[in-house]
Amino acid sequence: MRCPVCGSQRLTPLAELRTTLRIDGLLLRFGRQGNLQFAPTVDRLYARVCLDCGAVTPFVGDQDRQRLNLTRLIDATE
């Protein structure tokens, strides 16, 4: 695995990514097409940090990734 910013292979082991604002971690919410349809969330993120440039690369776990693959997502910023 390489850093997506600088290409370095010097990455930390996978760690849980948390914020100080929420005890249970960072919450991502994705939009979904249709009225009143469930908008999937990702409750737990994991990350690696590049030891050369400091970039943080987040990852979702297998269970969240499988749920997102089954959902037709839209850009929530539109």
Contacts in CASP RR format, 6 or more apart in sequence:
PFRMAT RR
TARGET T0000
AUTHOR 0000-0000-0000
METHOD contacts of the structure
MODEL  1
MRCPVCGSQRLTPLAELRTTLRIDGLLLRFGRQGNLQFAPTVDRLYARVC
LDCGAVTPFVGDQDRQRLNLTRLIDATE
1 9 0 8 1.000
1 11 0 8 1.000
1 48 0 8 1.000
2 8 0 8 1.000
2 9 0 8 1.000
2 11 0 8 1.000
3 9 0 8 1.000
3 10 0 8 1.000
3 11 0 8 1.000
3 50 0 8 1.000
3 52 0 8 1.000
3 53 0 8 1.000
3 55 0 8 1.000
3 57 0 8 1.000
4 55 0 8 1.000
4 57 0 8 1.000
5 50 0 8 1.000
5 53 0 8 1.000
5 54 0 8 1.000
5 55 0 8 1.000
6 50 0 8 1.000
6 52 0 8 1.000
6 53 0 8 1.000
6 55 0 8 1.000
7 50 0 8 1.000
8 50 0 8 1.000
8 51 0 8 1.000
8 52 0 8 1.000
8 53 0 8 1.000
10 50 0 8 1.000
10 51 0 8 1.000
10 52 0 8 1.000
11 48 0 8 1.000
11 49 0 8 1.000
11 50 0 8 1.000
11 51 0 8 1.000
11 57 0 8 1.000
12 48 0 8 1.000
12 49 0 8 1.000
12 51 0 8 1.000
13 48 0 8 1.000
14 46 0 8 1.000
14 47 0 8 1.000
14 48 0 8 1.000
14 59 0 8 1.000
15 46 0 8 1.000
15 47 0 8 1.000
15 48 0 8 1.000
15 49 0 8 1.000
16 25 0 8 1.000
16 44 0 8 1.000
16 45 0 8 1.000
16 46 0 8 1.000
16 47 0 8 1.000
17 25 0 8 1.000
17 26 0 8 1.000
17 45 0 8 1.000
17 46 0 8 1.000
17 47 0 8 1.000
17 56 0 8 1.000
17 58 0 8 1.000
18 25 0 8 1.000
18 26 0 8 1.000
19 25 0 8 1.000
19 26 0 8 1.000
24 43 0 8 1.000
25 43 0 8 1.000
25 44 0 8 1.000
25 45 0 8 1.000
26 45 0 8 1.000
27 41 0 8 1.000
27 42 0 8 1.000
27 43 0 8 1.000
28 41 0 8 1.000
28 42 0 8 1.000
28 45 0 8 1.000
29 39 0 8 1.000
29 40 0 8 1.000
29 41 0 8 1.000
29 76 0 8 1.000
30 39 0 8 1.000
30 40 0 8 1.000
30 41 0 8 1.000
30 42 0 8 1.000
30 68 0 8 1.000
30 71 0 8 1.000
30 73 0 8 1.000
30 74 0 8 1.000
30 76 0 8 1.000
31 39 0 8 1.000
31 40 0 8 1.000
31 73 0 8 1.000
31 74 0 8 1.000
31 75 0 8 1.000
31 76 0 8 1.000
32 38 0 8 1.000
32 39 0 8 1.000
32 40 0 8 1.000
32 71 0 8 1.000
32 72 0 8 1.000
32 73 0 8 1.000
32 74 0 8 1.000
33 72 0 8 1.000
33 74 0 8 1.000
40 67 0 8 1.000
40 68 0 8 1.000
40 71 0 8 1.000
40 73 0 8 1.000
42 60 0 8 1.000
42 64 0 8 1.000
42 68 0 8 1.000
43 64 0 8 1.000
44 60 0 8 1.000
44 61 0 8 1.000
44 64 0 8 1.000
45 58 0 8 1.000
45 59 0 8 1.000
45 60 0 8 1.000
46 58 0 8 1.000
46 59 0 8 1.000
46 60 0 8 1.000
46 61 0 8 1.000
47 56 0 8 1.000
47 57 0 8 1.000
47 58 0 8 1.000
47 59 0 8 1.000
48 56 0 8 1.000
48 57 0 8 1.000
48 59 0 8 1.000
49 55 0 8 1.000
49 56 0 8 1.000
49 57 0 8 1.000
50 56 0 8 1.000
50 57 0 8 1.000
60 68 0 8 1.000
END
